[in-house]
Amino acid sequence: MTSASDYVTLISAEGHEFVVERRCALVSGTIKAMLTGPASYAESKENTVTFPEISTPILDRVVDYFHYKVRYSHMSEMPEFRIEPEIALELLMAANFLDT
């Protein structure tokens, strides 16, 4: 049985909400610190994290990567995670911020 705390809501700059399994969202060191760290962040109480600097298309690809990482991390050879050249720089900046 799943509960509300098994999911986290990630909100993009435009206000789009992504409901993600908590175990997938914790791939991000930044999100992990916000949700499980010793400090009492509001995000940990609400299970919601807002990213005012990350656009919806970029956050969508970040969420895709979280799922990809959880699915394939146990394999010795991971398939390639394709990144469109048009979004590569913006995705790199988001990945750097999210510590993924």
C-alpha positions, 0 to 999 in steps of 0.5 A: 500500500502506498501513502502520500509520503511515498510521493513528492511534488516537484513544481517547475518555474511555470507552476507545472506539478510533477508527482514523483515517487520519493525514491526517484526524487531522492536521486537528487542530492539537493532534493534529498537534503531538503526532504531528509536533512536534519534542518526542518525545511518546509519542503520536508513537511509538505513533500513539495519542492518548487524550482523557480529557476527550472522550466517545465521541459527541463524539469520533465527531463530531470524527472525522466532521468530520476526514473532512468537512474533508479531503473538501471542503476543496478545494471553493470551496463546502463543504456544511454540516456539521450539528451537533445542538443537544444536543451543540453546546456540548460539540463546541465545547469539544472543537474548541477544545481540538483546534484544529480 
